[in-house]
Structures are given as structure tokens and as C-alpha cells.
């Protein structure tokens, strides 16, 4: 029998640099925005602005209209995918990957609504909503009102949530500031895109795409990002095509053989990430990106993931924008004291971010809290 070779151990900093390289965060890359979106698989998009900020930090010369144009051309969509949350993905990827999340989304109706789900007659409700939205895009307030007319004694919020999870829907972009108004219309994905959804769950493809964008990673990491369980067998089946490593805790990690894994001393520039950025949510073990002592500060009381910034590749604080009359201020809140060199680097990067987010302002300042 051939000897079994021990898996190479990757340090936390090596994992950090590998992930940053996949995430376009070691340097801004000059590539088409659609390709950047697909490189990242999808961008977290519970709110409309964060994907624009995320791409500004990753793509050289990125402008708002670059993404808005793709949304209006229907090359990129905003829809529910990983973990049952809103993401921006290319239309091609959405059509291919949506089926992988069908079971997760449908199961969430029962896990979230619990007792409220028992009185819902699912098939007629979904059919009625499909027919109504197929006529023309609708806001969810309109969908709930329509269902309430048909079922006046039913729980309108529960019916709306059921429809949102069962039907493959995309949000309809407009010329609003960040592509979507607060009350967004929803359309059936197949009608909006003019193509059918992929029929199979495509779990192999999903896992490989994840590794390309977030690897090297463990089974637990893949499951945390997707929200799916039972992916151990998928990775086991793919293992002959992959390289395996160990982290410093001894966990088995999987990766694509030719994926970038830069040396741990590769320079990593200061970067600002938006709320809910996929980088922060991409792993079960986030030690490669944030120290354990700082992790509690990344989840607020209302379960928001705040906007963060990177120093030497690691999350070192949060930021927010304040606007007073003609002045836009970036308020930077570090987790620990920063050197003058680091503050200067953040100030330079931060002023560029302010000019991107608040182009109408006449004065810009970066403040360290």
C-alpha cells in the first residue's frame, strides 16, 4: 500500500492571505464587474448599498453605474439564496444555484413560523401568489393584501413569508440611489430572466464555487456559508479532485489544487467592508479574519453585522458615515489602538470611500473614535 502523506498545515495568516486573494482584497483588481460578482459567487445584500461598497473596495475604478447597469440589464439579480438571505448574484449563477436552496427555504417556513405555519394551505397560497405576481411585478404589501382578500381570516404576515420562501423571486431594480427603493417590486425569476431555473441542486458546483471564493475551508465552513447541512458527503465525493490541508487546530480543510495561496507575509492593504459583507460571514471558524476577543463586537443586539475595516488583513474595527449639511464624516472605531502609519492609511482609503458614498458632499473628514 502507498504511504499516506500527512496533510500540510496552514497557519492562520496563510489562511488569511489565501481568503483575501480569492476575495479581491489583497489588491483592487481590474476586471469586469460581472466577472467580479461571479468570482465572489454572490454578495450579501440585505440592504441595497453594501454590495456597491463591497465592489468599490475590490474592483479598480468601480463606479455605481457599473453595477446599476448590470441590474437593469438583468445580468445581475438581487434574490434570496445562501442562508435564506438576500444576495446579489449573476443571473447565470442564480439560475444554476437556486435549486440547491429549495429545501432550506421551504423548511425555514416551518422553523420560523412554527405554530403559525400549521394553518397555512401551502399549495393554493403559492399558486395564487404566483399567478398574481406573474401578471406584473408586485410589492410584498400588495402580495399580502391580495392573499388576505382570498383568505381574510389567515395570518397575512405568515402568508407573505411563505410565498417569499417558496417562490423563486427577484427584486426589480430602478434608478433609485442604490438600485432599489425601500418598497421594492418582486418578479418571478423565470419570467424576469426569460430562462428556466436549473432542475438539480448542483451541490458539487456550489461547493467548488465556495472553495474558489473562500477556501481553503472545512465542512463546517461550507455549511455555515450556505446554511445547508449534510455537505460532508459532497466534499468526500469531491476529495479526489481537491487538495487537503490542516489548520493550526488540526481541522481538515479542502481547496482547489490551483487556487491562490500566497505567503503569509504578503502585504495586505487597509480596506473598508460594508455591513454584512460576505467575507465576514463566509466561515464557521472566523479566526483567519478576526481575533476571538473581537468577535462579539461584530454582531449587534438586532443581529446586524456592522461595517468593518481590515488592517493587515484582519478585522480591526467598525465604521459608519455621518452627514451634517454639506460635510460627510467617516467615523472609524478601532477595536484597539492603531499606529500613526495605520491611521494615515485608513484616512486615505476612508476619504475615497466617503467620496464614493456621499458624492454630493462638499467637505469630507475621517474621524477616529
N, C-alpha and C positions, 0 to 999 in steps of 0.2 A: 504494500500500500504506500502511496506517496505521502511524504511528511506533511502535516498540517502546519501551514505558516501562520504565526501569530499576527493578528491584525495590528497595523501601525496605530500608535496613539497620537491623537491630535490635541495640542494644548488649547486652552480657552482662547488665547489670542489667535491661533491658527484658524479656529472655527470662526472667530470674529471676522478675520480678513476674508475668509472664503465666502461668508454670507454677504459681506459688504460688496465684494466683487460681483456676485450674482445680482445684487440689488442696485447696481449702478451708483454706488456711494463711495467708491474709492476715488473716482473722478467723474465729473459730468461727461457723459458720452454723447457724441454727435451721431444720432441715428433718428430715423423717422419715428414720430410719436406712436403710431400704431404698433410698430415693432417693439418699442419700449414697453407699452402696455402688455403685449404678449410675452415679452421677456419676464415680466413680473407676474404672469398668469392673470392677475386681477388686482385692482387697487380698492382697498376698503373705502366705502362711500356712503356711510350712514348720513353724512351731511354732504352738501354739494361742493363746498370749497376744498376740502382736504385733498382730493385727487389732483387738483391743479397745483397745489403747493408741493405735493409729493413728486410730481413730474418736474416742476421747476428746480427742485433740489437734485434731480437725477439726469436731466437731459440738457445738453448745451444749447443755449439760445431759445429755450422753450418760451412760448407766448400763449396767453389764454386762448386766443383764437385757434391755435393748433389743435387743441382738444375739442373746443366747441364745434369746429368744422367736422371732425370725425363723428361727433354725436349727431349732428344734424344730417350727415350723410348716412347715418345708421351703420357706420363701420365699427362703432363702439356703443355699448349699451350699459345702462345702469339697471341692475336687476338683482334679485335675491339668489345667492349662491352659497359660498362657504359659511358654515355655522349658522345658516339661516339668516344672514345679514346682507345688506346691500353692498354690492361691489360694482366697479366699472370693469368691463371685460370687452375684448374684441367680439364682434358678432359671431365670428367663426368659432371662437373658444366657447362662447355661451351656448351655441347650438350643439357643440360637441360634448360639453361637460355637464349641462343642466340635468340630464338623466341620472347622473351619479348622486344627485342630492334629493331625488324624488322621495325616497323612503324617509330620509331625515326630515324633510319639510312636512310631509304628511304626519309623521309621528309627533312632530312638535305641537300640532293642534291639540292632541290629547294630553301631552305632558304640560303644556302651558295653560290650557283652558280647564283641564281636569273635569270637575263635575259639570261645568258649563258646556262641555262638548257632548255630553250624553243626550241632550235633547235635539241635537242637530241632525237633520236628514241630509247626509253629505252629498250624495249624487245629484238629487234635484237642485240643491243650492248651487253647486258648482256649475251644473248645466245652465241654470238661469243666469248666473253671473257671466258665464262665457258668452251666451247669446247677447246679453246686454252690452258687454264691452266690445264684442265683435261688430256691433253697429257703428261704433265710433269710440275713440279713447275717452275714458271717464276718470274723474277723481274718485278717491275711495269714499268720500262723503256721498257722492252720487250713487255709488255701488251699494252702500249700506242703506240709503234711503229706498232704493229700488227693491232690495231684498226685504226691507221692512214692510213695504206695500204688499208684497206677496205673502209675508209671514208676520203679521202685525203683533203677535204675542211672543215672537222669538227675541233672543238677545242680539241686537244689531251689531255690537262690537265683536261678539263671538263669531257671527256670520262673516263679518268683514275679514277677520283674521284667518278664518278657514279658507276663504277664497284666495287670500294673498299667498297662502302656503300651498294650496292645491293647484292653482293655475300658474303656468309659466308666463309671467307678466314682465314687461319692461316699462320704465318710466319714459315719458315723452319729453325730449329736450325742447327748450325755447331759446329766445335770445336774452333770457334773464342773465344777471351778472355772472353767475357761476353755472350757467347752463340749465338750471332747473328752478322754477318758482316754488314757494313753500307748499302750495296746493298743486301737486303735480298730477297730470293725467297719466293713466296707465293704459297700455295696449297689450293685446295678446302677442307674444313673442313671434309666433309663426306668421301672423298677419303683418306685423311691423317689419319683419325681416324678409318676408316672402320666401322662406325656406322652412322645411320641417325640422323639428328637433331630432338629434341623434337618438336612436332607439335603445342602444345598450348603455349600461352605466359607465363604461370606459374607465374603470378604476385603474387599470395599468397605466393608461395615458395620464390620468390625473396625478398619480404618484410620481411618475417620471418628470412631469412638468413641475411638480412641487420641488423635487430634488434639484432640478435645474435652477430654480429661483431661490431656494432656501437652504440647500444642502451644504455639507453633509448633515444628515438628520436621523433620528431614531424613529421607531414605530410610533412611540408616544408623541413625537413632534408632528409627524404627518397627521395623526388623528386629531391633535389639538387644532391644527390649522384648518383641516377640512370639517371638523365636527363629526366625522364618521368613525364608527367603531369597526373592529374586525379586520383591520388592514394588515395585520401580521401575516396572514396567509398570502396576501397580494405581494408584499415585499419578499416573502420567502420564495414565491414563484419567480420573481424578478432577479433574485440574488445572483444567479449565474451571469447576468449581464452587468452587474454592478461591482463597485469596489466597496469593501467594508473596512471600517476603522473602529477605534475605541476612543471615547473621550477620557478625560482625566478621572472621571468617576467609574470608568470601566463599562459604560453603556455602549452597546453595539450601534454603530452609525452606518448608514448606507449613502452612496453617492454615485453619480455618473462617472465613468472612468476618466473622461477627458474634461471634466468640469474644472474651472479655475480654483486653485488652492494656493494663493500667494503666501510668501513667507510671513511670519508673524510680525516682522519689523517693517513691513510695507507701510509707508506713511498713509494716514487716513485723515482727510481734512475735516474741519468743522462743518457740520451740516445741521439744518433745521428740518425736522419732520413734522407733518401735520397731526392733528387729532386722529386717533385710531389707525395710525399708519400700520400697514401690513407687516413691516419689519418687526415692530414691537409685539405683534400678535402671532408671529409665524412659528413659534416653537413652544413646546411644553416646558423645556428647561431653557430659561432665558439668560443663563449665566454668560453666554457668549456676547450678550449685548448690554446687560445691566447687572450691577452688583446686587446680591441678595438684600443688602441693607437698604437699597433704594427702591426695591420693587413695590413696597406698599404705597409709595408716592405716585405710582403710575396708574392707580385705579381710584377714582374719586367716589364719594358716597353714592352718587347716582349712576355708578358703573361706567362713567365716561373714561376714555383713555386720553389723557391730555396731550397737547402738542409738546414734543420733546426736542432736545438738541443733542448732537453727538460731539464728543471730544475724544480724539484718539480712537475713534470707532465705537465708543461706549456711551450709553445714555447717561448724561451728567446733569440734567435739569429739565425744566419746562419753560415754556414761553407763551406769551399772549400779546395781542395787538390792542392798543388803546388809541382811540381817535378823539381829539379835542379840537374842535373847529378845524383849522387848516393844518394842524400838526398831527402826524401819525407817530406813535411811540411803540417800540418793541420792548416789552418788559421781560427780561431774562432772569429766571430764578434758578440759580445753581443749587445742586444738592450739597456741594462742599466748596470751599474757597478755590478760586481759579487764579492762575498766574496771569501777569500782565500780558504776556505773549498770547495766551489763550483768549483773554478778554478782547484783545485787539482783533484777533482772527474772527471771533464771534461777532464783534461790532461791524466789521467789514462785510461779512456774509449777511448779517442781520439787516443792514441798510438796503442791500439788494433785495432781500425778502420784502421789506416794507414797501419799496417802490413797486414791487410786483403786486402785492396785496392791496395797497392803497394808492393807486396811480394818480388820484385826484388831489392828494395832499400836496401842500406847498413846502412843508418842512418835515424833516424826519429825524428821529433820535432813538438811540438804543440805550436803555437803562438797565442796570444790573440791580436786582432787588437784594 
